[in-house]
Amino acid sequence: MIILKSKGEIDTMRAAGRILFGVLESLTAHVRPGISTFEVDRIAEELIRAEGGIPSFKGLYGFPASICASINEEIVHGIPNKKRVLGEGNVFTADVGVMLDGLHADSARTYAVGEVSPGAKRLLAITEESLYAGIKEARAGNHIGDVGHAVQSIAEGAGFGVVRELVGHGIGRTFHEEPQVPNYGRPKRGPVLKVGMTIAIEPMITAGDPATRTLDDKWTVVTMDGSLSAHFEHTIAVTEQGPVILTTA
């Protein structure tokens, strides 16, 4: 069931999103060669709690940390670890959720660690571009398929792969709500977007084949061929004025 949100609920999600945006902005100064993903997680949790938020991911389905910390071929759900240290030329994704007054916001960003290759820079740029193309289509009267088609067109048009097994989602009082929001699709297909819907749009794009596998930790999802992956995400509200990004300043 798709749950429409009131203006008050959306305002609370926007407040959670501001906290989340501040965390991702602050991490820019910390994501550098030599820092462990455990330390990035610790910093993020401190920042969230200092602003009155609660890390949405901690304990969600049994996840042991406050952020998902994924490096290079890891697409999502990497577990922070003291032994996982960022190196020069890596790409690093922080996927973060914040709960405030019982409502959630979700956002992700892939960072360049030090100086990365031209190919990695292009992957990050195209993935972020595909996110904003999807957001542009998140208007009342459009369909979920319009959002996915926009993401897919940008990513595949640039020669990259679009992960099929992992999708965006509705979000609100429950972290994962209906509808699912794939990063591929056909225009005018799928659920109709309505005013009051809140969704997380999150392209997961690969430099190579988009096929995936899950590691033995039962969490970390990686590219089957070991190619780089990037992940950008915003939480969006569908309003009468158009799509509004909630996870920004």
N, C-alpha and C positions, 0 to 999 in steps of 0.2 A: 504494500500500500504506500502510495506517495503522500507524504505529509506536508501540507502547505504551512508556512510560518507566518505568524503575525508580525506587524512592524516592530513590536517590542522584542520579539525573539530575534529578529534580524539585527536589531540594534545591539543586542547582547552578543550575537555571533560576530558582529563587526568589531566590538570591543575585544573579544578573544582574538580576532584576526589581527588587530593592531599589535597586541602582545606578540603574536606569532611573527609578524613582519619584523618587529624590533629584534627578536631573537635571531632570525635569519640574517638580518643586516649586521648584527653584532658578530656573528660567526665569521663574517668576511675577514675580520682582523685576526682570527684564531686559526682558520683553516690554512695551514702552511706545512711545509716539509718538517717532519720530526714530531708532530703532535699525534697522539694516539686517538683512535675513535672513542675510547673510553673517556678521555679528557674532554673531547668535544661534547659528548653526552652530558658529562657533569656540568659543564659550563651552561649548556642549554637548559638543563633542569633548574639550575640556580636562577637563571634569568626569568624563566617562566614563573617560578614560585615567588620571586621578588616582586612581580607585578600582580600577584594575587591569583594567578592561574594555576591549573593543575595539568601536568603532562597527560594528554589523552592516551598515549600509547602504553604507559607504564602499567603492566598487568592486563592490557587488552588482549583477550584470547590467550593469556599467559605470556605475553611478550615481556622480556626481563628488563627493558631499558626505557628511557624517555624519548629517544629518537631512533629512527632507523638510519643506520650509517653504512652506506654502500660505496665500494671503491671499484673503479674501472669497469670490469665485466659484470659486477653485481648490479642488478637492476633495481631491486627493492629488498627491504626487510633484513638488511645486514645488521648483525648484533654487535653493538659497541664492545671493544675488547682492548685491554691494555697492550696486548701484543700486536694489534693491528695499527701500524704506524704509517701515516701518510708520507709518500715520497715525492720528490720532484717529478713533475710531469704526469702525476695521477689526475684523474677526475674523481671528485668525491660528492656524493649526494646525501644531503640531510633532509629527511622526511620527518616533519614535526606536526604534532597535534596539540592544541590547547583547549581545555575545558574551562569555562567561566560560567558560574551560576547555572550549571547543568546543561549548557549548550556548547557544542564543539566547533572548532575551525581547524582546517587541515591545509598544509602547504608544503611544498618541497622545492629545493633548489639544488642544482648541480654546480659545483665550484671547480675552477681550475686551480690545481695545487702547484704553485710556482709557475714556471714556464711550460706550457703544454704544446703539443704538436699542432700544426695548422689544421690537420684533420679533426683533432679533438675540439679545437676552437669552433670549427664549422658545425660539428655535431651539437655543441651546446647552443650555438646561435640559432640553428634551425629548430631544435627542440623547443626553445623558448618562443620562437616565432610561431610555431604550430600551436602552442598553448593560447596565444592571443588571437590566433585565427579561430580557434574553437570558441573562445569566450565571446567573440564578436557575434557568433551565431546563437548564443544562449539568450534568445529573445522570446517573449510570449508569442505563441502561435507557431513557432518553429518546432522541430522535432529533435529528439536525441540524435537521430541519424544525421541531421544537419551539422551538429557539433562534431561528431566523429569524422564525417566526410571532410570537414574543413581541416582538421588535424592531419588526417591521412594524406590529403592532397599536398600539403606543404612538405611533410616528411618524406613521403615516397617520391614526390616530384623532385626532391633534392638528392634522391638516390639512397635514402636511409630506410631501415626497417621499422615497422610498427608492431609492437608486442601485442599479441592477441589474447593471451591467457590472463592478463591483468588489466583492470579497467578502473575508471573513476566511479563515483557513487554519489547518491544522495547523502546528506549529512544534517544533523540537528541535535536533538536530545539523545539520539543514538549515533555512534560514530559512523557506522555504515547503514544507510537506509536505501530504500528504492528511490529512484531507478538506478540501474547500472548505467555507466556512461563510457562506452567503448571509445577507443581512439581511432576507430575506423567505422565506416558505415555508408549508407546510401541516403541521399536527401529525402526528406518527407517520410521517413520510416521511423518506427519506434514511438515511444510515448511523446505526447505533445507537451511542450514546456508551458507552464502556467505561472502567472504572477503569484509569488509566495514560495515558489520552489527554491531550494538551496542545494547546490550540487558542487562536488569537487571534480574539477576537470584536470586530468593529470597525464599528459603525454609521456609515455615511456618509449624512447626511440633508440634504435641500435645502429651502430656503424656497419654491422654485417647482417647475418641472418637473424631474424627476430625470434627464432625458436628458443625455448627456455628449458631449464631444469632446476630443481631445488636441491640444495646441498644437504649433507647428512644432518646438519643442525635442525632441519625441518622448517627453517625460516628463510634463509637467504636464497633468493632467486637470481640465477645468473644466465647469461647468454650461453647457448649450447656450444657455439663456436669460439667462445672466448673474446668476442669483439666488444669494444667499448659500448657503454650505454649511458644515456642521460635522461633525467627526469625533472620536469618542472610542473608545478601544481599551484592552483589558486582555488579557494572556495568562492563561489559566485552566488549572488541572489538574483533571481529573475524578478524584475520590477516593471511597473508601467512605463518607466522611462528607459528601459533596456537593461542589459546585464550590468550588475554592480559588483566589483571585486571587493570582497570583505576582508581578505588577508593582505591589506596594504595599509600605509599610513593615512 
